[in-house]
Each structure stands twice: as structure tokens, then as C-alpha cells.
């Protein structure tokens, strides 16, 4: 079935390997065995055509089968509908609803505290805009917002295995933000949040996320001039054309 799908559908993903939202979609594509190509840009460097495709200037954008989708949750649910196996969401209605909630909590709350409150301030702001981040927000995130979010997760995450049996969308969405937190210097304290720390470690150690991690590290460390070649050498399939431009611009956007 996977082989037939690969031949029937060409998938392009616009978005940086480092984005937690892009990472979520790529991991789901990997789990389903679907072939795809990536245009590894951040939304800050999107050109006018990117803005036309993604008017909120968010990533990832998926172009496939004549449609354009610009929200990671919608993309993943679409993938689950066109290729039901392996399932990204549980079949039981109660578990399916809970999985959707866990993904929503990750995308909204973890996205706020880890991406906008930490990663953006410490990594993106100085690298993209050449300005220091908001240290007050970083401190508030570390001292108040992140601990509160992790206190909640500690009561919701399993002591062993994944949330609903096999690894799925809720697991990937939750753990993905911790990868970016680690890039910004934060790791969950295993003494204070043992379930959370162990769960994140299990999910991020999954082969598909380990594979993506190698590409993320190249995107973070390689020079702009040498990045494309380094990614291709590492096995990434990149699009021949890009929706990127040389200079960043501000606006409504999400990593």
C-alpha cells in the first residue's frame, strides 16, 4: 500500500527541519512510509509566493494532490485519512478525543512557553534579527510558565510506552517541543518531572525522530552557503526550487 501511495502522490513540505510543527509532520510522513521533498526555509525568509500559499506565514505548508494545507494538525489528519495505516490517532472515540487534546495542548501551550518564550528569544531573535531576546520573558518562562506546563504533563503522560499503544500524533506533537527547548538549553528535571523526562526521551529516541534530528543539527550548524549541500549529503530530499528569499521580514508567523 505504501509503495502505491508513493507513486500516486508527490508531497512537498515547506518549512525548516528545526520547527517543531514541521518536525511533527515529517515524523508522521516517515511513520507512514510516504516520500516527500522539503524546502527547508523559516517563515521569516518566505517570499511573496510563500505568503500567498500561507497567508498567516506559518510553517509547515504541504503541497500535494493539487491542494495546499498550511496547518500541521490539518496536514497530519489529512495524512491519516488518505492512508489509515499505521494510524496516527487511536480508533476509540474517547482515546481519539484525548489524543487531539494532547496535541492541542502541545501546539498551543508548549508552543507558547518553549518556542515563543524560550527558543525564539534565545535562538531566533539574535540569529535572524541580530537583536537580544526578551530576557524577562525567558525568566518568566523558566520560573513560572514551563514548570506549570510540565506539572500538568506529569499527570497525563504514561510511566511506560506511549500514550495510546504505538507511537502516534499526540506523542510526537508533545515531545517535539522539548527538542527545541533542548536547543535553547532547557531539559526537564527527571527528579521533579520523572514521567515527562522519561516519556520525552522515549519519543525522541524513536528512529524517525533520530533520523530527523541529524538533519536538524545540520540546519542549525551549517553555513547558509553550504547548508543545502550538507543536507543532501545527509540524505535529505530537497525541492529543486525554494520559496525563500535572502532577507527576513517581520509579520504574523509561526516557527
SVG drawing of the C-alpha trace seen along z (x, -y; Angstrom):
<svg xmlns="http://www.w3.org/2000/svg" viewBox="-16 -44 45 46">
<polyline fill="none" stroke="black" stroke-width="0.4" points="0.0,0.0 2.8,-2.4 4.5,-1.8 1.3,-2.5 0.9,-5.7 4.4,-6.9 3.9,-6.6 0.5,-8.2 1.3,-11.4 4.1,-13.9 4.4,-15.6 6.3,-18.9 6.8,-20.3 7.8,-24.0 9.4,-24.6 12.6,-24.3 13.6,-20.9 14.1,-22.7 10.5,-23.8 8.5,-21.6 5.5,-21.8 7.4,-20.8 9.1,-18.0 5.7,-16.7 4.6,-16.4 7.8,-14.9 7.8,-12.3 4.2,-11.4 5.2,-11.1 8.1,-8.9 5.8,-6.6 3.5,-6.2 6.4,-5.5 5.5,-8.4 8.1,-10.0 8.4,-13.8 10.7,-16.7 11.4,-19.6 12.0,-23.3 13.8,-24.0 13.0,-27.7 11.9,-29.5 8.8,-31.7 10.8,-34.9 12.5,-34.3 9.4,-33.4 9.0,-35.2 5.7,-36.6 4.6,-33.3 5.1,-31.7 2.9,-34.4 0.3,-33.6 0.3,-30.0 0.5,-30.6 -1.2,-34.0 -0.5,-33.7 3.1,-33.0 3.2,-29.7 5.0,-26.5 4.7,-23.8 3.0,-24.1 2.1,-20.9 1.6,-20.9 0.2,-17.5 -2.5,-16.1 -3.5,-19.6 -4.1,-21.0 -2.2,-23.3 -2.5,-22.8 -1.0,-25.2 -1.6,-23.8 0.4,-20.9 -2.7,-19.4 -4.8,-19.5 -1.9,-18.1 -1.4,-15.1 -5.2,-14.4 -5.3,-14.5 -2.4,-12.0 -4.3,-9.7 -7.4,-9.9 -5.7,-9.1 -3.5,-6.4 -5.2,-4.9 -2.3,-2.5 -0.3,-2.9 -2.8,-5.1 -1.6,-8.4 -4.7,-8.7 -6.4,-5.9 -9.6,-4.4 -11.5,-4.5 -13.6,-7.8 -12.6,-8.6 -8.9,-8.0 -9.1,-9.8 -10.6,-12.9 -7.9,-12.8 -5.2,-12.4 -6.5,-15.5 -6.5,-17.4 -2.9,-16.4 -1.8,-17.6 -3.7,-20.9 -2.1,-21.4 1.3,-20.8 0.7,-23.1 -0.7,-25.9 0.7,-25.9 4.1,-24.2 4.4,-26.2 4.0,-29.4 6.3,-28.5 9.0,-26.7 9.0,-28.4 7.9,-32.0 9.0,-32.2 12.4,-30.4 13.6,-29.2 12.6,-32.4 14.1,-34.7 17.4,-32.8 18.0,-31.3 15.9,-33.0 15.9,-36.6 19.7,-37.1 20.3,-34.9 17.6,-36.3 17.2,-39.9 20.6,-40.5 19.0,-41.7 18.9,-40.3 15.8,-38.4 13.4,-39.4 15.3,-38.2 12.3,-39.0 10.2,-36.6 12.8,-33.9 13.0,-34.2 9.2,-34.1 9.1,-31.1 11.7,-29.2 10.5,-30.2 6.7,-30.0 5.2,-29.1 7.3,-26.0 7.1,-24.4 3.3,-24.8 3.0,-23.1 5.3,-20.3 3.3,-19.8 0.2,-19.2 2.1,-16.8 3.4,-14.8 -0.1,-13.8 -1.1,-13.0 1.9,-11.1 2.3,-7.4 5.0,-5.9 5.9,-3.4 5.5,-3.3 3.5,-5.8 0.1,-7.5 -2.1,-5.1 -0.1,-2.0 2.0,-2.5 3.7,-5.9 1.3,-8.4 0.5,-12.0 -0.1,-13.0 3.3,-11.6 5.2,-13.2 3.5,-16.6 4.2,-16.7 7.9,-15.6 8.7,-17.7 8.7,-20.9 11.2,-19.5 13.7,-19.2 13.6,-22.9 13.7,-23.5 16.9,-21.5 18.4,-23.6 17.7,-26.6 19.3,-24.9 16.3,-23.5 15.9,-19.9 13.1,-18.6 14.5,-17.8 14.0,-14.0 13.7,-14.3 10.9,-16.8 9.2,-15.5 10.3,-11.8 7.4,-10.7 7.8,-13.7 11.5,-13.4 11.3,-9.6 8.4,-10.0 10.2,-12.7 13.4,-10.6 11.5,-7.6 9.7,-9.5 12.7,-11.5 14.8,-8.2 12.3,-6.7 14.1,-6.0 12.1,-8.5 12.9,-11.3 16.5,-10.3 16.7,-10.5 15.2,-14.0 17.4,-15.1 20.5,-14.6 19.1,-16.9 18.1,-19.5 21.6,-19.6 22.9,-20.3 20.3,-23.1 21.4,-24.7 25.2,-24.4 25.9,-24.6 26.6,-27.8 23.9,-29.3 26.1,-28.7 26.9,-25.1 23.6,-24.1 21.8,-22.7 24.7,-20.5 25.2,-19.3 21.5,-18.3 21.5,-16.5 24.7,-14.7 23.0,-13.6 20.1,-12.1 17.5,-14.9 15.4,-15.1 15.1,-18.8 12.9,-20.6 14.7,-21.9 13.1,-25.4 12.6,-27.4 10.1,-29.8 12.8,-31.6 14.4,-34.9 17.7,-36.4 16.3,-39.0 14.0,-38.2 10.8,-40.2 8.5,-40.5 4.9,-39.7 2.3,-37.2 4.2,-34.0 4.9,-30.8 8.0,-28.6"/>
</svg>
